[in-house]
Amino acid sequence: PVAEDIGYNTSNSYCNASVSVDGTLVYLSGGVPNRELIWFDRTGKQLDSVGPVGDINDVVLSRDAKRIAIQRRVEGNYDIWLMDLARGVPSRFTFDAGVEDNPVWSPDGNFVAFSAATTDLLATLYRKPSTGLGNPELLFKSDDGKEPTDWSSDGQFLLFNQYNLSGSDVWVLPLVGDRKPYPLLDSEFVEGAAFFAPDSHWFAYSSNETGRSEIY
């Protein structure tokens, strides 16, 4: 090692370091970022903090607003953690050696879907009971990267981004019947971040077909 404790951006996967032509290394020290979860009201007034500070990403509130799912890095492990908002104590939800990310609550709060990566880049979709008991159930695996974004209100469909050489597309995974995924949007543009309307008859998504990212 030539330098340690270098600041690292976990969401964009880059470190803050550079080397000059004469061999001088400059870097931003930092280590693990400390982020804090905070409640705000609709006027922007800070109300309260929730849980411990730490390397936290992808905060997702359950539909009954009693729990949250987060990605949390502890001792180099990237896992999904669940937190009861009344107690404010996070509990580890996934235990694989790979990276688990992008948690999505089922509408009844009984399951959490998420993406997992080992040697592939977020190439597998799983779900697991929100009690934390039992092993994750494999939902879909392929060579393309993917991440879940929303679960329909009737519990029957899971929206996810699927990444390819041209960017990303919006796919849906039925959770009933043959459970064969199919594309909702499959084009040369970058589409993603899809969310169902409350009645699940519509969905909103982001696309760059005009040359910049906009909502449709």
Secondary structure as GFF3:
##gff-version 3
##sequence-region A 1 216
A	DSSP	beta_strand	8	9	.	.	.	ID=ss1
A	DSSP	beta_strand	14	15	.	.	.	ID=ss2
A	DSSP	beta_strand	17	19	.	.	.	ID=ss3
A	DSSP	beta_strand	25	27	.	.	.	ID=ss4
A	DSSP	beta_strand	35	40	.	.	.	ID=ss5
A	DSSP	beta_strand	46	61	.	.	.	ID=ss6
A	DSSP	beta_strand	67	74	.	.	.	ID=ss7
A	DSSP	beta_strand	77	84	.	.	.	ID=ss8
A	DSSP	beta_strand	89	92	.	.	.	ID=ss9
A	DSSP	beta_strand	99	105	.	.	.	ID=ss10
A	DSSP	beta_strand	111	117	.	.	.	ID=ss11
A	DSSP	beta_strand	124	129	.	.	.	ID=ss12
A	DSSP	beta_strand	137	141	.	.	.	ID=ss13
A	DSSP	beta_strand	146	151	.	.	.	ID=ss14
A	DSSP	beta_strand	157	164	.	.	.	ID=ss15
A	DSSP	beta_strand	167	174	.	.	.	ID=ss16
A	DSSP	beta_strand	182	185	.	.	.	ID=ss17
A	DSSP	beta_strand	191	196	.	.	.	ID=ss18
A	DSSP	beta_strand	203	207	.	.	.	ID=ss19
A	DSSP	beta_strand	214	215	.	.	.	ID=ss20
###
